[in-house]
């Protein structure tokens, strides 16, 4: 009877200890789930904020690995101009879907850029710099992306330069007109004779 009583007492202590441990495990698990959820929400908010920042620049940004394949990460402007990037799609086909010759030239230049044998600036200067999408003129720029201090990807930056090109053309036209008027004013008598000849 004494042995049974001792067994019951020890059993109840062990059972209460197990229950306490289980309650602690459940509490820790609940806390851990809450921490994971909070961190996930924080990361999602940070990613959303970064996407808003990237999209607010108005530039078309997208990543390409060193094999010339898209990673799928891009800004809203890139989607608007080039379409949604399919991960592992070729960058040359993404930029020049209807021009096989331009795509081949771009692929060759990109391969040399990604090899990283020659200086980056030299290879980047050899890359195609302008292309058109409908009525929009785009200028391309290339940035090296480092991961753990080693060259891993290329960030392609496309900027809308349509207005800049229009302004440059208008400025050239205005300069030509100013030059013509200046030459005409230098020889007023000759200009008056020219007008008379034209009227005749």
TAUR-V849309 format. One line per field, one symbol per residue. burial: I if it has 24 or more other ideal C-beta (glycine too) atoms within 12 Angstrom, else O. A space follows every 10 residues. Layout:
burial: ???
This chain:
burial: OOOOOOOOOO OOOOOOOOOO OOOOOOOOOO OOOOOOOOOO OOOOOOOOOO OOOIOOOOII IIIIIIOIII IOIIIOIIIO IIOOIOOOII IIIIIIOOOO OOIOOIIOII IIIIOOOOOO OOOIOOIIOO IOIOOIIIII OIOIIOOOOO OOIIIIIIII IOOOOOOOOO OOOOOOOOOO OOOOOOOOOO OOOOOOOOOO
